[in-house]
Amino acid sequence: MGCGTSFVKYVLFFFNLLVALFGLAVIGIGVAFQLNWTPVKDKLNTTLTVAPWVFIIIGSIMFIIAFFGCCGAIRESHCMVVTYAIFLLVIIIVQVVIAVLMFVYGDTIQASLDKSIEALFKSRSSAGVDKTTDTVINNIQEQFQCCGMDSPTEYGYLSVYPPSCCTSHTFGCTAANANEGCRTVIGRLYNKWNKPIAGVSIGVACIEVVGALFALCLANSIRNMDRRSRY
């Protein structure tokens, strides 16, 4: 039978079952952000607002590819398994390209992020500022434990700052316990996770290469069995 057809079939099936579940989880994250963080997306009016759709599209592609892999493995369909292998190879190439871009153009991505933060905080000081802007900024300051665009002093030299500016404000938020500027904190987080995420992407691509090899091996075995059955 070559390649241990039964073994390869079940390994490929369970591998793609996990990929399908992961794809659904990624879709769920994208949908949740799209539905629950509309104010944030509206205020960060840059290319970064496509992030939820990127999650949804990637999750959908992962699910479709996993579907071909699962069905092709169980039904021993040469066409579906080959289609799955081709899709997987394309995804591997895309992942590696994205990882390389994150390594090479990390500074450009960070610059775009800085501009988004700057535009958001500057809109607070404009005449047309609304409550939504304040809510978004306060949420960002609470989640990232930061204060102001570059420093708390952007709120003026007040005796008490907004509660979102301090991690702990039991006795009031003052200059003594206010957090760092948001651009500094978010930039530091980006620098911390940019390369690890790119590295994980390449690592996942390596695992997917193994899946593609299993798929090609199974496809070859199925084709050989079909040839034998004709004679």
C-alpha positions as CSV (number, residue, x, y, z in Angstrom):
1,M,0.0,0.0,0.0
2,G,3.0,2.3,0.5
3,C,3.3,5.0,3.2
4,G,1.0,3.0,5.5
5,T,-2.3,4.2,4.0
6,S,-4.5,3.6,7.0
7,F,-2.1,5.2,9.4
8,V,-1.5,8.3,7.2
9,K,-5.3,8.6,6.6
10,Y,-6.1,8.8,10.3
11,V,-3.2,11.0,11.2
12,L,-4.3,13.4,8.4
13,F,-7.9,13.3,9.5
14,F,-7.1,14.2,13.2
15,F,-4.6,16.8,12.1
16,N,-7.2,18.6,10.0
17,L,-9.9,18.2,12.6
18,L,-7.7,20.3,15.0
19,V,-7.0,22.8,12.2
20,A,-10.7,23.1,11.6
21,L,-11.4,23.8,15.2
22,F,-8.6,26.3,15.4
23,G,-10.0,28.0,12.2
24,L,-13.4,28.3,13.9
25,A,-11.8,29.8,17.0
26,V,-10.0,32.4,14.8
27,I,-13.3,33.2,13.1
28,G,-14.9,33.7,16.5
29,I,-12.2,36.1,17.6
30,G,-12.7,38.2,14.4
31,V,-16.5,38.2,14.7
32,A,-16.3,39.1,18.4
33,F,-14.0,42.1,17.7
34,Q,-16.1,43.2,14.7
35,L,-19.3,43.2,16.8
36,N,-18.1,44.4,20.2
37,W,-15.3,46.9,19.3
38,T,-17.0,49.0,16.7
39,P,-16.2,52.3,18.5
40,V,-12.5,51.4,18.6
41,K,-12.5,50.5,14.9
42,D,-14.3,53.7,14.0
43,K,-11.8,55.9,15.9
44,L,-8.7,54.0,14.7
45,N,-9.6,54.9,11.2
46,T,-6.5,53.3,9.5
47,T,-5.6,50.1,7.8
48,L,-5.4,48.6,11.2
49,T,-9.2,48.4,11.2
50,V,-9.1,45.5,8.8
51,A,-7.8,43.3,11.5
52,P,-11.1,41.6,12.4
53,W,-11.7,40.8,8.7
54,V,-8.2,39.4,8.4
55,F,-9.0,37.0,11.3
56,I,-12.4,36.0,9.8
57,I,-10.8,35.4,6.3
58,I,-7.9,33.5,7.7
59,G,-10.1,31.4,9.9
60,S,-12.5,30.6,7.0
61,I,-9.6,29.6,4.7
62,M,-8.2,27.4,7.4
63,F,-11.6,25.7,7.9
64,I,-12.2,25.2,4.2
65,I,-8.7,23.7,3.8
66,A,-9.2,21.4,6.8
67,F,-12.6,20.3,5.4
68,F,-10.9,19.2,2.2
69,G,-8.2,17.4,4.2
70,C,-10.7,15.6,6.5
71,C,-13.1,14.6,3.8
72,G,-10.3,13.6,1.4
73,A,-8.6,11.4,4.0
74,I,-11.8,9.6,5.2
75,R,-13.2,9.1,1.7
76,E,-9.8,8.3,0.3
77,S,-10.5,10.8,-2.5
78,H,-7.4,11.5,-4.6
79,C,-8.8,14.7,-6.0
80,M,-9.7,16.2,-2.6
81,V,-6.4,15.2,-1.0
82,V,-4.4,16.7,-3.8
83,T,-6.5,19.9,-3.6
84,Y,-5.9,20.0,0.1
85,A,-2.1,19.6,-0.4
86,I,-2.0,22.4,-2.9
87,F,-4.0,24.7,-0.7
88,L,-1.8,23.9,2.3
89,L,1.4,24.6,0.3
90,V,-0.1,28.0,-0.8
91,I,-0.9,28.8,2.9
92,I,2.6,27.8,3.9
93,I,4.1,30.2,1.4
94,V,1.8,33.0,2.5
95,Q,2.7,32.4,6.2
96,V,6.4,32.5,5.5
97,V,6.1,35.7,3.4
98,I,4.1,37.4,6.2
99,A,6.6,36.3,8.8
100,V,9.5,37.7,6.7
101,L,7.6,40.9,6.2
102,M,7.1,41.2,9.9
103,F,10.8,40.7,10.4
104,V,11.9,43.1,7.6
105,Y,9.1,45.8,7.8
106,G,8.6,45.7,11.5
107,D,9.5,49.4,11.8
108,T,7.0,50.4,9.1
109,I,4.2,48.5,10.9
110,Q,5.1,50.2,14.2
111,A,5.1,53.6,12.5
112,S,1.5,52.9,11.3
113,L,0.5,51.9,14.8
114,D,2.1,55.1,16.2
115,K,0.1,57.3,13.7
116,S,-3.1,55.6,14.7
117,I,-2.5,56.2,18.4
118,E,-1.5,59.8,17.7
119,A,-4.6,60.5,15.6
120,L,-6.8,59.1,18.3
121,F,-5.4,61.1,21.2
122,K,-5.2,64.3,19.1
123,S,-8.9,63.9,18.3
124,R,-9.6,64.2,22.0
125,S,-8.3,67.8,22.0
126,S,-10.3,68.8,18.9
127,A,-13.5,70.8,19.1
128,G,-15.6,67.9,17.7
129,V,-14.6,65.4,20.3
130,D,-17.5,63.1,21.5
131,K,-18.1,60.7,24.4
132,T,-17.2,57.7,22.2
133,T,-13.6,59.0,21.8
134,D,-13.3,59.4,25.5
135,T,-14.6,55.9,26.1
136,V,-12.2,54.4,23.6
137,I,-9.2,56.3,25.0
138,N,-10.1,55.3,28.6
139,N,-10.5,51.6,27.5
140,I,-7.1,51.7,25.9
141,Q,-5.5,53.3,28.9
142,E,-7.1,50.7,31.2
143,Q,-6.2,47.7,29.0
144,F,-2.6,48.7,28.3
145,Q,-2.1,50.4,31.6
146,C,-0.9,53.7,30.1
147,C,-1.8,57.4,30.3
148,G,-1.9,60.0,27.6
149,M,-0.3,59.7,24.1
150,D,3.3,60.2,25.3
151,S,2.9,61.1,29.0
152,P,0.3,61.9,31.7
153,T,1.3,65.6,31.6
154,E,-0.7,65.9,28.3
155,Y,-3.8,66.1,30.6
156,G,-2.2,69.2,32.1
157,Y,-0.5,69.5,35.5
158,L,-3.6,68.3,37.4
159,S,-3.7,67.1,41.0
160,V,-5.9,64.2,39.9
161,Y,-5.8,62.4,36.6
162,P,-8.6,60.2,35.0
163,P,-8.9,56.9,36.9
164,S,-8.0,55.0,33.7
165,C,-4.5,56.6,33.9
166,C,-3.6,54.5,37.0
167,T,-3.4,50.8,37.6
168,S,-4.4,51.4,41.2
169,H,-6.4,54.5,42.1
170,T,-7.9,53.6,45.5
171,F,-6.7,57.0,46.9
172,G,-7.0,58.8,43.6
173,C,-4.9,58.9,40.4
174,T,-2.2,61.5,40.7
175,A,1.2,62.2,39.0
176,A,2.8,59.9,41.6
177,N,1.1,56.8,40.4
178,A,0.1,57.6,36.8
179,N,1.2,55.2,34.1
180,E,3.5,55.8,31.2
181,G,2.4,57.2,27.8
182,C,0.4,54.9,25.6
183,R,2.6,55.2,22.6
184,T,5.6,54.0,24.7
185,V,3.7,51.1,26.3
186,I,2.1,49.8,23.1
187,G,5.3,50.3,21.1
188,R,7.1,48.2,23.7
189,L,4.5,45.5,23.6
190,Y,4.7,45.4,19.8
191,N,8.5,45.1,19.8
192,K,8.2,42.4,22.4
193,W,5.8,40.2,20.4
194,N,6.5,41.1,16.8
195,K,9.4,38.7,16.3
196,P,7.9,35.8,18.4
197,I,4.7,35.9,16.4
198,A,6.7,35.8,13.2
199,G,8.7,32.9,14.6
200,V,5.6,31.0,15.6
201,S,4.2,31.6,12.1
202,I,7.3,30.0,10.6
203,G,7.1,27.1,13.2
204,V,3.5,26.4,12.3
205,A,4.4,26.5,8.6
206,C,7.0,23.8,9.3
207,I,4.3,21.6,10.9
208,E,2.1,22.2,7.9
209,V,4.9,21.1,5.6
210,V,4.7,17.7,7.4
211,G,0.9,17.7,6.9
212,A,1.4,18.4,3.2
213,L,3.9,15.6,2.9
214,F,1.4,13.2,4.6
215,A,-1.3,14.4,2.1
216,L,0.9,13.8,-0.9
217,C,1.9,10.4,0.4
218,L,-1.7,9.5,0.9
219,A,-2.7,10.8,-2.5
220,N,0.0,8.6,-4.1
221,S,-1.2,5.6,-2.2
222,I,-4.8,6.2,-3.2
223,R,-3.7,6.5,-6.9
224,N,-1.7,3.3,-6.7
225,M,-4.7,1.5,-5.2
226,D,-7.0,2.8,-7.9
227,R,-4.6,1.5,-10.6
228,R,-4.4,-1.9,-9.0
229,S,-8.2,-2.1,-8.8
230,R,-8.5,-1.6,-12.6
231,Y,-6.4,-4.7,-13.3
